[in-house]
Amino acid sequence: MKAVFVAVALLAVTPLAGAQTVPAPVSRADVTGTLGWLSENKAELNSDRYGNDWYNQSIYAGAGFGWYWTDHWKTDIEAGISSSAELNIYTSTVIDRRPTTVNSTYEFVTRRLALGQHYQFFRNAWFHPFAGAGLDLTWEQIDQTDDVFAPQPASVRVEHPRRTEFVARAFTTVGFKAYVSPR
């Protein structure tokens, strides 16, 4: 008899549970900030393959905005810029049958825009693992000056025109967020 009563009670509650709407996300928007140290490998600039191929004295700052469509789906956009960084590369070469050293000084400034879509697991839990994918767009401004040191007739300085290189990269991400309060 108890089993029949429980079965009838469950059948009566089931339509009520099915009629419930999905609650609105706990939070709709968030804002993030990034401040860090930027290092970049520039081995493609050094044909001799010796010396320092990295510039690493640049500061990166960025700001991001995220929109939660549901508690699980979030779209992110982040924009950032780096401070100017210099890289010196020395190359030995022969010009007019004379050994010559070329000191190339590169100066870099990087600008970024990243767009991402993330899926956050769990609802309103203090620990949220997430996975996502997106597109990272990078513009790198490059100034180059070459100092050519030759025995004779004289050393020469060559200033190249400023150029900007654009790179688009797809990315994937996994990680977690941890909250210290319900909001």
N, C-alpha and C positions, 0 to 999 in steps of 0.2 A: 504494500500500500504506500509506503514511504517513497519507493522508487517511482510510482505513478505520479505522486504529488510533485516530486522534484522535476520529472519530465514535463509536466504541465506548466510548472513555474518557469522553467527554462524556455519553453516554447512561447510563453507570454512575454518574456523579456527580450527575446531575439528581435522582433520587429522594432522595438524601441532602440536597441543598440544599432541596428542597421540604418535608422533614420537620423542618427546624429551626424552633424556636419564636422568637417575637419577644422579644428581650431586655428585661428590666425597664428602666424609665427610669433615667438616670444619677442623678437626684435626684427624690425624691417631693414634697418640700415646700420652700417658701422663704418668707422673711419680709422685708418691706420697710418702710422708714420714709420719710416725706416731711416736709420743713420748708421753708416758703416764704413769700413775700409775697403776700397776697391783695388784688386790686383788683377792684372791681365797678362797672359802669355802672348808675346809678340815674336815668337821664334821665326815666323815667316819673313821678318825684316832682316835677320842676321844670316847671310849666306855662308859665313865662315863657321857658324855653329859653335862659337866659343864666346864666353863672356855672359853678361846678364841679358836674358831675353824677356824679363818681366818688368813692367812698371807697377809700382806698388805704393806710391806716396799720394794716392788720390782718395778723397773723401766722397762718399756717395750719400745723397739724401733723396728721399722719395716720399710721396703721399699717395694713399690709396682710398678708394671708396668701394664698399661692397653693398649689394642689395640682395636681401633674402626674399626669394619668391615664395618659399615655404620654409619650414624649419630645417629642411634637408638640402634644398637647392639654393645656391648663392652665385651671383655673378660679381666678379671683381674687376676693377680697373685701377692700375697703378702707373704713375708717372714719376720719373726721377731724373736727376742730373748729377754728374760728378764734377769735382774740382779739376783744375788743370794738373796734368802729370807729365813729367819729362822722362825720356829714355835716351841714353847715349849709346851708340853702337860704333865700334871701330872696325874698319875693314882695310885689309892690305890688298893693294892692286898694283898693276903696272900700267903706266900711262907714258906713251912715247918711249918705250923701252927703259923707263926709270921706275924704280920701286916708289910707291906712293901710299900714303896713309890717308884714309877718308874718315873723318869723325862726323857721323850723321846724328843730329839732334832732332828727336821727334817730340812733339807736344800733343797730348790727347785730351779731349773733352768728350764725354759720353752722355747722350740723352736716351732715355728709354720710355717706352709705353708698353704695358703688358695688359692683356685682356684674358680673363680666365673664367671657367665655369667649374664649380666645386660641388661635390655631394658630401654632405655631413651626415655621419651615422648617428643614431640615437636621437631622442627628442628630449630637450631640456635636462640633460645629464651634466654632471660637473666635468666629465671627460668626453670629448667628442673626437674620434678619429675622422679623417676626411681624405678624399681622393679627388683629383681634378686634372684638367687639361686646359691648354690655352695657346696663345700666340704672343711671343715677345718680339717687339720691334725695337731695334737699336740703331741710332745714328751716332757715328763716331767722327768727330772733327779732328783732322790731322794737319799739323803744321810741321814742315821739314826744312831743316837747314843743314847743308853739307859744308864742312871745312876741309879743303883738300890741301894736304901738306906735302909739297914736292920740294926736292933739293934746289932746283932752279927752274924757271926764272923767279917764281914767287908763289906763295900760298894764295889760294882763292877761296872765297866764300860764295856758295850758291844757295839762294833762297828759292824754294819751290812754292808754287801757288798752293793756297789752302785747299784741301779737298775734304769731302764728307763721304764716308762709306756707310751704306745702309745694309743691315742684315735682319732678316725675318726668320725666327726659329719657333718651331712648335715645342711645347714643353708638357710634361706630366709632373704631377706632384702628389705626394702622400705625406701625412703628418697627423698631428693632433692639436687640439686646443683644450686648455683646462681653465675652468672658471672658479673664482673664489667666492662668488655670490650667485644667487639665482638669476640675476639680470646681467 
